[in-house]
Amino acid sequence: MKKLIYLFLFAFIASATFVSCDDDDDKKESPFKTVVLGAQENTTIDGFYSFNEEKTYSLTDAASNQSTIDLLCFYEEGKNNISLSSPGANITEIFTGDNAPENWTVQDTTYFFQLESTVFTVAQFDALSADDAIIETLFNAEEGRRKAKLLEVDNIFAFQTEDNYYGLLKVTEVVQGTTGSVEFQYILKK
């Protein structure tokens, strides 16, 4: 009987140890940040983002924090549809009023380079870690553009900020229209 109790106790301790190891694996922090940005007439989702602050801003708050803004979302039917850009991309007549990025004194520029799915896949993106050297090498400065436009789910872009941060982003959801939005995951190498 004692052998049976010891065996049962040993099995219980061993299984508890394995369970705790599994729980530790689940707690690993993802290297990806998820962001949702709203287009110019979206009143419920902020439309501006700062990589340094890891924070979204409304138009009014972004205008008060111009030097931190790296991204903005806007919609322009047909020509750009839902797009990501930055204050330095010469976006005019999309935002209105004194707070419009075209009126800012600091207009940082982020450049984007779309990766073809034959060059870099969604599976490769999902497998990245924050220290992967490929994050920086996938950006092509000669082909970089000031807009990531006509966004669709699973588009992947390499990007470079004004502060020379390199990153990759993957579009995960798109809602078209001036009240639309875009959701993306990104990984940044500073």
Summary of the structure (lengths in Angstrom):
residues: 190
radius of gyration: 21.8
end to end distance: 61.8
largest distance: 83.5
contacts: 543
relative contact order: 0.18
helix: 27%
strand: 28%
